[in-house]
Structures are given as structure tokens and as C-alpha cells.
């Protein structure tokens, strides 16, 4: 085993740990008024560049995309709550958010790419 492979192995484990932490923070985001979600988003942005070309890039991209889509749909859904449909949209958004987060967490624990 060369020094480069040991170094790459440590980077993979580091990225894996960061991806798992980001997904756990996403799950903790709902009860913490999304403060943990913001921390996970920052982690993903910071790590994504360093993880470019690895399987972990897909996880960090998933974290960022899940946040962005959730934010946009949530902002659109809140005014729609006044006519009732917004509650349905928010419920579907919650299920979708949890699906992507749990799927990503399981794949990160298994050491597989998100996609």
C-alpha cells in the first residue's frame, strides 16, 4: 500500500463521515427549526469541491439539491396554505425530503454513491 493510497483512503473515510453527518443533521433539522440543516448545507458546499470525482461528490450534491428544491417548493407552498392546497404540498415535500435524506444516509453508510 503506497502513501497515496493511504491518503486517498483517509480522504474517502473523511468524506464518508462528513456525508453521514450532513444527512443526520438534515434529519435533526426539522425539530431544530432547520438550524442543523443550514450547518449540513455549509458542510456539503465546503466538501463538494474536495470530493470532486469521488462517489462522495454525489452525496454532497444531493444535500445541496435537496435543500434548494425544498426551499423553493416550501416558499411557493406557504402562501398556498391560505387556500388549503399548500398543506398538501408541504406534506408531500416532507415525505420527499425524508426519502432523499434517508436514501442518502443508507447509501453513505454502505459506501455507495447517491445516484
C-alpha positions in Angstrom: 0.0 0.0 0.0 1.5 3.3 -1.0 1.3 6.6 0.8 -1.0 7.9 -1.9 -3.5 5.1 -1.4 -3.4 5.5 2.4 -4.0 9.2 1.9 -6.9 8.6 -0.5 -8.4 6.0 1.8 -8.4 8.5 4.7 -10.0 11.1 2.4 -12.7 8.6 1.5 -13.4 7.9 5.2 -13.4 11.6 5.9 -15.8 12.3 3.1 -17.9 9.4 4.2 -18.1 10.7 7.8 -19.0 14.2 6.6 -21.7 12.9 4.3 -23.2 10.8 7.2 -23.1 13.8 9.5 -24.8 16.0 6.9 -27.6 13.5 6.5 -28.0 13.2 10.2 -28.1 17.0 10.6 -30.8 17.1 7.9 -32.9 14.7 9.9 -32.3 16.8 13.0 -33.2 19.9 11.0 -37.0 19.6 11.4 -37.0 19.7 15.2 -34.3 22.4 15.3 -36.1 24.9 13.0 -33.6 23.9 10.3 -30.5 25.4 12.0 -28.9 21.9 11.7 -30.0 21.9 8.0 -28.1 25.1 7.4 -25.0 23.5 9.0 -25.3 20.5 6.8 -25.7 22.7 3.7 -22.5 24.5 4.6 -20.6 21.3 5.1 -21.8 20.0 1.8 -20.7 23.2 0.0 -17.3 23.1 1.7 -16.6 19.4 1.0 -18.1 19.1 -2.5 -15.1 20.7 -4.3 -12.6 18.5 -2.5 -14.7 15.4 -3.2 -14.9 16.1 -6.9 -14.5 12.9 -8.9 -15.3 10.6 -6.0 -18.6 8.9 -5.1 -19.0 11.4 -2.2 -19.5 14.3 -4.6 -22.9 12.8 -5.4 -23.8 12.8 -1.8 -22.8 16.5 -1.3 -24.6 17.4 -4.5 -27.7 15.6 -3.2 -27.6 17.5 0.1 -27.4 20.8 -1.8 -30.1 20.0 -4.4 -32.4 18.6 -1.7 -32.1 21.9 0.2 -32.5 24.1 -2.8 -35.6 22.3 -4.2 -37.2 22.1 -0.7 -36.6 25.8 -0.2 -38.2 26.8 -3.5 -41.2 24.4 -3.1 -41.6 25.5 0.5 -41.7 29.2 -0.3 -44.3 28.5 -3.0 -46.4 26.3 -0.7 -46.6 28.6 2.2 -48.9 31.2 0.6 -50.9 28.3 -0.9 -51.8 27.3 2.7 -54.3 30.1 2.7 -56.3 28.1 0.1 -55.6 24.7 1.6 -53.5 23.1 -1.1 -50.3 24.4 0.5 -50.7 21.9 3.4 -50.8 19.0 0.9 -47.8 20.4 -0.9 -45.9 20.7 2.3 -46.8 17.2 3.4 -45.6 15.8 0.1 -42.4 17.9 0.4 -41.7 16.5 3.8 -42.0 12.9 2.6 -39.8 13.7 -0.4 -37.2 15.4 1.8 -37.1 12.4 4.2 -36.9 9.9 1.3 -33.9 11.6 -0.2 -32.2 12.1 3.1 -32.7 8.5 4.4 -31.8 7.1 1.0 -28.6 9.2 1.0 -27.8 8.2 4.6 -28.2 4.5 3.8 -26.0 4.7 0.7 -23.4 6.7 2.6 -23.2 4.2 5.4 -22.8 1.4 2.7 -20.1 3.4 0.9 -22.1 3.7 -2.3 -22.8 6.8 -4.4 -26.1 8.6 -4.0 -27.3 8.1 -7.6 
